[in-house]
Amino acid sequence: MTEPKKDIRACSKEQLREFFVAQGDQAFRGNQVYEWLWSKGAHHFADMTNLSKPTRELLETHFVINHIAVDQMQRSSDGTVKNAVRLHDGLVVESVLIPTATRTTACVSSQVGCSLDCNFCATARLKRMRNLEPGEIYDQVVAIDRESRLYYNRPLSNIVFMGMGEPLMNYPNVIKAIELITAEEGLGMSPKRITVSTSGIPKLIKKMADDEVKFKLAVSLHSAIDEVRARIMPFSVNFPLQDLRESLAYWYQKTKSKITYEYVVWQGINDNPTAIAALVRFCKYVPCKVNLIEYNPIDDGEFQQASPEAINQYIQALEKADIVVKVRRSRGKDIDAACGQLANKS
């Protein structure tokens, strides 16, 4: 049985240079191929037009490019674009382009399904099938950048890892993808325009701080009371708020980068004075800002959007405590592209 060919995008530039030398060719061919893969986003060896035909055939013999294909694209009435992205093995993930007057943001996925079990999120109902490779994450960004240029006449300005999956449970591949996205030989985007959103895994938040990452951190908090958080996000029993708080203090001490708390207010769950006071206290530990997110029901009944009055009580309490707070209206609801709705209905 012949061994499957290696995905060439798993090779570093140095490995590509070594491959060509071993084949009796010159090392700089590796640089040319690397540029085609990352700067130019080539999906086929035939596209690498400055390589000779025998060189392209040599690559074809030894390697594959496991690229993505946008299977289906939907456009919302508010301008949001959702891509159903087919992977080389037939699995599908979703990514979203969110436009505003001043920016276009890519919301990208990091896993097929999700490792966690948040009860309010449609993606969490899909079991985790596998982690995405760095190239598959990169390709989502390239596809959305093209759509941003096509529909909005401007390049992609921001990236959020808030699509399908828990990014920190695919840590090495997410970090590698960000390195490629920010590299001059890649997309050359500033890491300050990238936000990684996690449900809060203390050990890995500390690892990010130790790795001196330059991107921003967002935490899906949703409650600053352990019992309530465990009801909303059952996995969090293993990661108590005390541990999360310590890891965030460590993150800030190392990076001096403010944390964003993502926070959905639900009727009958966290829309009361006790929940509000707990959030205000939690926000005092580390410099932060709060995004209050409009909830998008995913079906049944347990989780329902809180009243505007409850949201206003949060805003007043946070502002009184000098904590920056914004209400984030959901985009792309009519095409199931809003927060918590990505579930591969396609």
N, C-alpha and C positions, 0 to 999 in steps of 0.2 A: 504494500500500500504506500503510495507516495505521500510524503509529509505535506501538510498544507503550507502554502507560501506565506512568508512573513509579511505583515503590514509594514510597508516601507516607512510609514510615519512613526513607527516605534523606534526608528534608528536616529541617533544623534548625528549632527553634521560630521563629527569625527569618525563615527562608524561608517558613514557613507564614503568618506574620503578613503578609509582603510579598505573598504570593499573594492573600490576602483583600482587602488594600487595592487591588491591581491589578484585582480583580473588583468594585470599588466597595462592598465591605463594610468592616467594622471590623476593625482589627488584632487585637483581643482574641479573635476567633474562632479565630485561629491557636493561642492559648494553650489554648482549650477542646479543640481537636482533638489537640494535643500531649498534653494530660492523658489523653484517651481512649486514645491509642496506647500510652502508657508507664505511667502510674499505674494505669489501669484495664484495660490489656491487651486493648483492643477488637480483634477480628479482622474486623469488618464495619462499614461506615459506618452501616448501619441500627441498630447498637447505640448510636450516639451520640445518645441520646434528648433531650439539651438543645439539639440543633441543629434548626433548622426543616427540613421535608422538602425544600424547594428547595435548602438548603445541603448536605444529604446527597446530593442528586442531582448537585449541582455537583461534589462530591468524587468521586462515582462516575464522572462524565464524564472527569475529569482523572487520577485516580489508581487504584492498586490497593493492597491490603495483602497482601504476600506472607507470610502467616502459615504456621506449621507445623500439622500435625495429628498427634496420637498415633495411629498406625496400629494398633499392637498393644502391649499391656502384659502383661508376665509378672511374676509374684510368686514369689520364691524361698522355699524352706522356712525360710531364716534371716531373712525379712522384707525382703530387698533387692527393689527393683522395677526392671525394665528396660523402657524405652520404645523402640519402633521408631518413629522420628519421620519422617513423610513431609513433604518440602519442596514448595514450590509447583511445581517442575518435575518432580516425580515421584521424585526421588532420595531415598534413605533414609539417616539416620544413627541412632546409638543414644545414649541417655543413661541414667544410672542413679541411683536414689535409694538411699543406703546409710544405714540407721538404726542407731544404738547407743542405749544407755540414756540418754545425755545430749544427743545431737545428731542431726540428720539432715543428710546431706551430699549435694549434687548433683554428680555426675561428668558434665561436659558435653563435647560434641564441638566442634571448631573447624574441621574440614575434612571433606568427603565423601571417605573414604579417607585416605591419608596421603602427605605429601611425602617421607618418609624410608623406610629399608629395613631396619629392625631385624629380624634373622632369627628372633627368638623371639616376635614379635608378630603375631597374626592380622590386625590392622588394616593392618599394613604390606604385607600381601599384596594388598590392594586398591590399585589405582593411585589417585593423587589425581585426583578428578574436578573438584572446584572447592573454593574457600574458602567458608565460611559467612559470610553477611551478619551485621552486628551484631544485627539484629532476630531472626534465626534462632537465634542463641546465646541471646539474651534470652528468647525463647519457651520454650526448653528449661528454663530456670531457673523461669519462671512455672509451667510444667506440673508440675515436680517440687515446687514450693512447694505447689501445690494438692493433690498426692498426699500430701505430708507432713502437711498439715492434715487431710486426709480419713482417712488410715490411722493417723496417729500423734498427731493432735490437737495438733500444734504446728507453727509456721512453720519453714521451712527455715533452718538455722543456718549452714551452710558451703557453699562451692562450690570444687571442684577442676577445673581444666582438664586432665583426664587421660583424657578420652574419645578419640574417633577424631581423628587428626590431630596435627600438630606446631603448637602455638599460635603460636610465634614466626614460623612461615612464613605466618601470616595476621595479622601484627602489628597493622596499623591497625584491622582489624575487631574483633579481640579487645580492644584497648584501648578502642575506642568502646563495645563491649558492656559492659565493666566500668564505664565512666563512667555508662552508663545504669542499670546494676544498683545502683550506689552512690549515684546522684543522689537527692535528696529527691523529685524529680518522677518518679523511677523506682521502684525497689524499696526504696531507702533502706538497703541493706545496708552494713555496715562493710567497707572494703577489707581490713582485717586478718583477715577471715573468708574471704578468697579466696586460693587458691594457684594459681599458673600453673606447670605442670610442663613442662619442656623437655628434649629430649635433649642440649641443650648447644650453642648457636650463639653463639660468643663476641661477635661484632659486635653481635648483637641484645640480648644480656645487658647489654652496655655502654650500648646505646641506652635500655633500660628504666631503667637507673640515671640516665642523663642526663635522662630524662623525669620523674624523681622520682616513680615509681609508688609506691603505698602498700600494694600487695598483697604476698603472700609468694611466694618463689621456691623451686621444687623442681627438682632436676636428676636425670634418669635416668642414673646413672653406670655401675653394673654391673661395672665394672673400672677400676682405677687404673693399668693397664698398657696402653700404646698398642696393642701387637700383639693383645692379647686383646680389647680393646674394639673394634678394627677387625673382628675375626672375628664378634663379637656384633652390632655396629652398623656395617656397612661404610661408611656415609656419614662416620663419624667420622675417617676418614683425612684428610679436609679440615679437621678441627678438632682438632688434637692437644691432649692433656691440658695441655700447657704453656700454650697459648692460653686454654683453658677456665679454668685456674687463675687466670691474670692477670685474665680478665674477672670472675671471681667475687670476687677481691680488690677490684677496682674497684667492683663492686656493693655489697660490704659497706662499703667506705670512704664511698660516697655515701649509702647508705640505712640503715646500721647494723642491717640486718635479717639475721638468721641464715639460712643456707641449709639446706635439707633434701636429703640425698642419698637417692634411691630406688635400692635395690640388691638384685638377685635373685642368689641363690647357686645355681649349677648344678653338678651332678655332672660331674667330669672337666674343667671349664672354669675355674672360679674358686673351687674348694673346697679350696685348698691354702695352706700357710703363706706362700708368696711373694705370693699375691694378697691375703692378709689384711694382711701387713706393708705392702704398697703402698697399701692403702686407709687404714690408720692414718696413714701419712705424708701422704697427700693431705688427710686431714681436719685436719691440723695447720696448714694454710696460712690457712684462713678459718674463723671461728666457725660451727659447723654441728651438725646432728644426723643420724643415719642411720636410715632405715627399711629393715630387712631384709624383703623381700617374698616371701611364699610363691609359688612358681611354679605357673602353671596350664598344663599341656601343651596345645599346640594341635593336635597330631597325632603325627607320625612318631617320630623318635627322638633327634635330636642334642641337644635340650635336655631334661634331666630334673632334677626337684627334687633338691637335694643332701640328704645325710643330716642328721638332727637334730644329730649330733655336729659336723658341719662348721659348722652355724649357731651352735652353742654356742661353737665356737672363735672365730668372729667376735665374738660378744657379749663373751666374756672379754677378747679383745685390745682391743676398743674401750673397754670399761669401764675396763680397766687404764690406758688412755691418757686417761681422763676425758672420753670422747666419749659423749654421750647416744645410746643405741641402743634402738630398739623393733623388735619383730617384728610385722609386719602380716599378720594372717591374712586370706586372701582371702574375700570375701563374694560370694554369688550365683553360685557355680560351677555349680550345677545348671541355671541358665538362661543359661550363657555370658555372665555379666555381670561376671566378675572381671577383674582387671588383665590386659591383653593379649589378652582373648578377644573384644572387640567386633569383629564381622566381618560384620554384616548377614546372618546366616544366614536371616533372615526374607525 
